[in-house]
Each structure stands twice: as structure tokens, then as C-alpha cells.
Amino acid sequence: MNQRKEIKKKWLVYAVGGLLLIGFGLSLFGQSVILKYEQARFIVWFGAGTLSLILINAGISVFGQAVVFKVKLDDYQDKTKTI
């Protein structure tokens, strides 16, 4: 029972963290597009765009790990039902 709670806690933290990273990365991406449109200096919009892509990809990776924990949680629940 304790292991199930740990997996569920990890799943929740990773899922929420991944969604927050993806959302923040997309927001920063939009801001970098605005900066480019307003003809800001290259380094400013390029840096913001690069950071946004890093955050989006990190968010996808973290959310993917949450999916792994969810599969483990479902598998753990299936095993306890058969016992």
C-alpha cells in the first residue's frame, strides 16, 4: 500500500511539473515571437526562443516520465486486484 502511495505521489508531481514547464515554455515562445516582430536585438529574441524550446522539451520529458509512473500505478493496482 505504501509503494502505491509513493508511485501516485511521483505521478502527480511529474504530471503537474511537466504541464507547468510546457505551458511556461509556450508562453516564453510567444514572447520571443513578439520580440522578433518588434525587431528587438537578435540575442534577446534568439535567447528567449532557445530557452522556450528547452523548457518545452523538458516539460515533454517530465510529462513522459509521469506517464511511466501512471503505467506502473495501473500495473500495481491490477496486481493487487488479482491477489
C-alpha positions as CSV (number, residue, x, y, z in Angstrom):
1,M,0.0,0.0,0.0
2,N,2.8,2.4,0.8
3,Q,4.5,1.7,-2.5
4,R,1.3,2.6,-4.3
5,K,1.1,6.0,-2.5
6,E,4.7,6.8,-3.4
7,I,4.1,6.0,-7.1
8,K,0.9,8.1,-7.1
9,K,2.7,11.0,-5.5
10,K,5.5,10.8,-8.0
11,W,3.0,10.6,-10.8
12,L,1.2,13.7,-9.6
13,V,4.3,15.7,-9.1
14,Y,5.7,14.8,-12.5
15,A,2.4,15.4,-14.4
16,V,1.9,18.8,-12.9
17,G,5.5,19.8,-13.2
18,G,5.6,18.7,-16.9
19,L,2.4,20.6,-17.7
20,L,3.8,23.7,-16.0
21,L,7.1,23.5,-17.9
22,I,5.3,23.1,-21.2
23,G,2.9,26.0,-20.5
24,F,5.7,28.3,-19.4
25,G,7.8,27.3,-22.4
26,L,4.9,28.0,-24.8
27,S,4.3,31.4,-23.2
28,L,8.0,32.3,-23.5
29,F,7.9,31.1,-27.1
30,G,5.1,33.6,-27.8
31,Q,7.0,36.3,-26.1
32,S,10.1,35.6,-28.3
33,V,7.9,35.8,-31.4
34,I,6.6,39.2,-30.2
35,L,10.2,40.4,-29.6
36,K,11.3,39.4,-33.1
37,Y,8.2,41.1,-34.6
38,E,9.1,44.3,-32.7
39,Q,12.6,44.0,-34.1
40,A,14.4,43.6,-30.8
41,R,18.1,42.7,-30.8
42,F,18.9,39.3,-32.2
43,I,20.4,38.0,-29.0
44,V,17.3,38.9,-27.0
45,W,14.7,37.1,-29.1
46,F,17.0,34.3,-30.0
47,G,17.9,33.7,-26.4
48,A,14.2,33.8,-25.3
49,G,13.3,31.4,-28.2
50,T,16.0,29.0,-27.4
51,L,15.1,28.9,-23.7
52,S,11.5,28.4,-24.6
53,L,12.3,25.4,-26.7
54,I,14.5,24.0,-23.9
55,L,11.6,24.4,-21.4
56,I,9.0,22.8,-23.8
57,N,11.2,19.8,-24.4
58,A,12.0,19.5,-20.7
59,G,8.3,19.6,-20.0
60,I,7.6,16.9,-22.5
61,S,10.2,14.7,-20.9
62,V,9.0,15.2,-17.4
63,F,5.4,14.6,-18.5
64,G,6.6,11.4,-20.3
65,Q,8.0,10.2,-17.0
66,A,4.7,10.9,-15.4
67,V,3.1,8.6,-18.0
68,V,5.6,5.9,-17.0
69,F,4.6,6.3,-13.3
70,K,0.9,6.1,-14.3
71,V,1.5,2.8,-16.1
72,K,3.3,1.5,-13.1
73,L,0.5,2.6,-10.9
74,D,-2.1,0.9,-13.1
75,D,0.0,-2.2,-13.2
76,Y,0.4,-2.2,-9.4
77,Q,-3.4,-1.8,-9.0
78,D,-4.0,-4.7,-11.4
79,K,-1.7,-7.0,-9.4
80,T,-3.4,-6.2,-6.1
81,K,-6.8,-6.9,-7.6
82,T,-5.8,-10.4,-8.7
83,I,-4.4,-11.3,-5.3
